[in-house]
Amino acid sequence: MDRLFPLLTAVTLLAPAVAGGLLGWSWWGALTAFLWASKVRWPKPERFARLLKP
């Protein structure tokens, strides 16, 4: 898993951008899909779960 991390990170960021570009048929669609893919990734639920534990 450690060796594949850079590849998996790139794929999970670029795949939504490619799909958004093809579905929207524009660079704007690709950019917004990329931004949503990266935004959803950053707030990690496990960080917030630790705050809620007593």
C-alpha angles and dihedrals in degrees: 000000000000092000092049096048097095091047094047091047092052093046094049091050098042101040094066090045092053091046092048091049092050095044094044092035089218144089088244090060090050093048095048092047090050092049092049091048092052095041094052090051099055104062097070111201094214090063091056092043090059090055091055096051113102 
